[in-house]
Amino acid sequence: MTTERPQSYRFHNGEKAALPFAVAEYEARLAGIRQTMIDAGLDACVFTSMHNIAYYSGFLYCSFGRPYGLVVTAKDCVTISAGIDAGQPWRRSVGDNITYTDWTRDNFWRAVRQVTGSGARLGIEEDHLTLQQSAKLAAHLEPASTQDIAAACMAQRMVKSPAEIELIRAGATVADVGGYAIRESIRPGTREIDVAIAGRDAMELEIARRFPDAEYRDTWVWFQSGLNTDGAHNPVTARTLEHGDILSLNTFPMISGYYTALERTLFVGDVDDASRAIWEANVAAHELGISLLKPGASCAEVTHAINDFFAERDLLQYRTFGYGHSFGVLSHYYGREAGLELREDIDTVLEPGMVISMEPMLTLPQGTPGAGGYREHDILVITEDGNEDITGYPFGPDFNVVR
């Protein structure tokens, strides 16, 4: 770094940190995208999303309104980061790093150009670049052509390596730890926020114990009660739990950018007959869905089978979203592997190495017998001849009516 005001510089401060995976894991991922580049006739890929930058380099950025990037060429893997992060992006990435400064507008793209050059054939993420940033890419890089590589990257990410599965398995165990901590905190008179804090704290401490070299951020809990259970992603409130309340337990540990989840229906003290009937029907659909997740089954086929189960019980109208999704480098604010979701319009065929949830949910409106949101959620690893359920926390009334 110089005493002048440069547009960019390299700040390799300290030593490389331990990454979530061994260098060989990142080399294999980069080999995969480089083969995609060869097949598509591309000179470089310019990644701008949190999930792909983390997947190929190990670095998970915090944007705060600033652009971040990763440029992959036949030989190079270079993250592009803002000066506010100093040396951390270099320490936390498998390759090189260029830091751009805020002194001149669009220094980010000038830093990218240092790696791509001008007139290159570029792979880009069309689902992530805004219209504004697309225009800046064109103006600063002057590419000979651009091609969307988001779908190819998603397909690569959908099949997990053994190392990824090991990390996801650990995350599922941490989610269980949060679930048990939440259950211990449930009692009439307690606020949703207090229960949520107990679950989050337990998970963060468990992550720190298991992964002493990791970054700790973004683990969270959505704990909902009563009417607040009607949506899967409803925020935590200060509502006080009451006897007979329906509850929704949702724990989400984050380990180095990898998200896992546990979701369960519970009741405070007692469950009425109407609610129990809906709950048990959803549990049965959950068990059916788990049994259907095996190699060769398509996402649409699994979805239609669960639809038929609910339709036979006149409950299908209470379903509000798909029955499951993939796991890996994703979170509630970045990443999505839309090609591996249990919906009617997804024809992806399951194969070994995929990791997917089963999470049926029924929402009955206020004023209806059994009103509330019912959801169970397990994480399944697709194996050669079926699946492995890596979620351990029990589901159903026998364990989750908390007295």
N, C-alpha and C positions, 0 to 999 in steps of 0.2 A: 504494500500500500504506500502511495506517495503522499507528499505534503500538498500537492495540487488538488484540484477538484475534478477527478477523473469521471468518465462516464461509467466505467466498470473497473473491477480489479479482482484479483484472486487473493483471498484471505484464508490461508490454510493454518488456522490457529489451533495449536495443541496436537493431539494424536487422534487418529480415527477411533470412534466409539464402537462398542459392540452393537451390531445390527440385529434386527429380529431374527435373521437367518444367516447361515454361513455364506461366504462369498460364492461358493459353488452353486447355491440356489439362485442367486441373482444372475450368475453367468448363464445358467440354463434358461432363465426367463428372457434374458437379452438375446440368447441364441434363437429363441422362438420368435421374437419380434423381428429379428434380423432376417430370418427365413421368410417371414411375411413381406418384408421390404424387398427381398430378392424377387419373390413371386410377383409382386406388384410393380416392380421396376422403380423403386423409390431410392433416393439418395440419403434421405434422413427422415426421422419422425420428430415432430414437435408436439410434446405432450404438455397440456395445461391443467388437467384435472388432478385433484388430490389423490384419487385412487390409483391412476396409472403411474403418476410420479412415484408414489410410495411403492407400488408393485415392482417397478423396474429398477428403482434406485435405493429404496429403504427410507427415503426422506419424506416425512409427512409435514407439509407446510401449514402455517397459520397465515391466511391471506390478509385479513384486516383491510380489504380494499385494494391490495397491491397484487399485480400479476406475478405468478411463479411458473416455472417451466422446467422441462427436461428435454434435452436434445439427444437423440440416439442416432448415430451413424454406423457405418460398417465397423468402425473401430472405437468410436468415442461414446461415452455416457456422461453427460455434463448437466448438472442441475443449475438452474438460473434462479438466484434468490435476491431478495432486497437487503440493503445494508443493515436494516434494523435487526436482522438475525445474526450478524457478525459471522463467526466461524462455525456456528452450529450446523448449517446445511451441509458443509463439507464434511464435518465429523460424522454426521448421520446419514451419509450417502455412500454407495459403494464405489462411485467414480469421482470425477472431477467436479468442481463448482466454480461458477463465475458470479460475483456479486455485482449488481448494478446499483447505481446511486439515484437519488431523487432530484439531483440538481437540474437535470434537463428532462423535459417530457419525453417519454418513449425510450428511455435508456434500456428498458427491459428488452425491447425488440432489437436494439443495437447489440446487446449482449448475445441474444440468440443468433444474430447474423454472424458473430465471430465464429460460431461453430458450423452453421449451415452454409455460409457464403450466400451469394446471390445466384438466382437462376436455377436453383435446385428443384428436383422433383420431391415434393414433401408429402408425408403422411400427417394428417391432422385429425383432431377429435371434433367433428362437426357438431356433436351433441353437447359440447362444452364451450366452444368459442362463441362469444357474443358477436353480433353484427359489427360492433365497434372494433373489437380486437381482430376480427377477420380482416377488416379493412386495413388495420395497421400492419398485420402480417403481410398483406399484399404489397403495401407501400414500402415497407422496410426490407423485406426479404426478396421481393420481385421473383417469386417462384416460377419456374417453367410450367409447373402444374401442381395441383393439390389433389389429394385423394383421401377420403374418409377411412380411417383405420380403427375407429371406435369399436365396430362390431367384431373385427378380428381379435382385438385385444380382449374384449369381453369373453369371446369363446375360449381364449387361452386361459383367462382367469377362472373360468367356470369349473375346470378340472384341476383339482388341488394336488399339490405334491405331498408326499408323506410328511415333510416338515411342516407344511401348512396345516395338514390335518392334526398333527400333534399339537400345534398352537391352538387351533380351534377347540380341540378336545379339552385342553387346559382351561380355555375361556368358558366352556360349558360348565366345568366343575366350579369355577369361580362364580358363575351365575347362580349355581345351586347354593353356594355359601351365602350369597345375598338373599336368596329366597328364604332360607332357614332363619336368617337374622330378622327378616321382615315378619315372618310368622310369629317369632318370639315377641315382637313389639306390638302385636295387634291386641287391642282391648278397647271396650267402650270408653269414650272420653279422650282418646288419643287423636291428634290431628294427622291428616294424610302426610304432611310435610315431615313430621317427626318420625313416622314409620319409614318414609323414603330415605331420610338421612341415615337411619340405622342400617338399611340395606346397602346404601352407597358406601358408607364408611367400612363396613365389613368386607366388601369387594375390593376396595382400594388397598386395604391392608393385606389382603390375600394375594393380590397381584404383586405388590411390593415384595412379599415373602417368596413367591414363586419365581419372579423375574427381577432380580436385583439390578440388572443393567438396562432395564426398559425405561421409556419415557412414561410418565404417569399423567394422563389427562383424559377428560371427556367420559369417564365412567359415570353412568347415571341410572336413576330409577324413576319410573312412572308408577306411582301407587295411587289407585283411584278407588272411590267408594260411592255407593248409591247411584244417583243419576250420572255422576262423573265417569262411570264405567261404560257409557254408551259408545265411546269412540276408542279405538286402539291406541291412539297417540294423544289422548287428552292430557294436558299438563297437570302437575300436582297442585293441590290447593291446600288451604288451611281448614277445610271442612273437618268436623269432629265425628269420629266413628260412633255409630249407634248399634245397639243390639238388633240383630236381624239383617244388618246391611249386607248387600252383595259387595264384594271387593275384587279388584283386579290387580294382581301382583305382576310387575314387569321389571326385571333386572337386566341391565345392559352393560356388562364389563367391556372395556376397550383396552386391548393389549397391543401396543405398537401398530395402531391403525386397524387391527382386526377386531371386529364386533361379534359378540355372541349374545344370546338372549334366552331368558326363561320367562314364561308367562303362564299364570295360573288364575283360575277362579277360586275365590274363598268366600266364606260367610262368617259373620261375627255372631257367635253364640248358638244360633239355630238357623235352619233353612226351612222355609215353608214348602208345602207339597208342590205347588205350582212351579216354584223356582227349582226344586229338586228335579222335577220331570224334565225341564228344559236343560238343566245342567247335565243330567245323565245322558240325554240325547246328544248333546255336544261332545261329551266324553266318548260316547260310542262312535260318533263320526271321526273323532280324533284317532281312536284305535283302528278304525277301518282304514283311514288315510295312511297311517303308519304301515299297515300291512301291504298297501299298494305300491309303496315306494321301493322299486326294484329295477335293476337294469332291463332295458327294453320297453318299459312303460313310458308313455309320453305324458307331458304335463297336462295336456288337454284331457287325456283319457282318465287320469286320476281325478281331475276336477269334475268331469261328468259323473263319475261313479259316486263321489260324495254329494254332488247335486241331487242325484237320484235318491240317495239315502235320506236327505232332508226333505225332498219333495214327497216321498212316501209318508212322511210324518207331518206334512203341512207346515214345514218350518223354513223352506227355502227362501221365502220372502223376507226372512230376518237376517239373511247373509248380506254383508256389505262390501267385502273385498275378497281377494284371492286366498287360497288355502295354504300358501307357503312361498318361500323365496330362498335364494342361495345365500351362502355365507362366505366371508373372506374379507378382502379389503373394502369395507363399506361401513357406512354409519348413517345416522339420521340426517346428516347435513352434507354428505358426499358419497359418491359411489352408488352404483346400482347395476346389477346383472339382470337386466330385464328379460334376457333370453332364458332364464331359469326361474320362472315363477309359475305357481300352480293356478293357472287361469285357462279359461276356455279358448283363448286366442293364442296360446303358446304351444307349439307343436314339438318343442325340444324333447328328444328321447333321453331318458336318464342313462347314465353310464357310470362305471366304477370310478371313484375319485371325486365325484360331485358331492357337495354338502348342501342339504336343503332342509328347510323346516316343514313341519306339519302344524298348522295353527288355525283350525276352524274357529269362527266366531259367529255367534248369534246375538243380535241386539233387538230386544223387545221394548217398545216405547212405553213411556210413563203412562200409567193407568191400565196397562195390560197385566193380567195375572202373570207373575214371574218376570216383571219388568227389570231390565238391566242388561249389561253386556257380559256374555259368557265367552271365555277364550282359554284355550289350552295351547301350549307351544312346546314342542320338542325339536331338537336338532338331530338330523339323521345323516350318517355317512353312507353313501351308496357303495356297496361291496360287490364282489363278483357274483354272488348268488342272492342278494337281498339288501339289507341295510343294517347298520349298527346305530342304535339309539344312544347318543352320548349325553343325554340329559338324565339326571338322576333324581331330581326332586319329584315326589309323587304327585299325581293328579287325581281329582275326583273327591266326592264327599267324605270318604272314609278318613282322609287325612286333613282335609282343608275346610272343615267346619271348626273354627277356632273357638274353644271354650275356655 
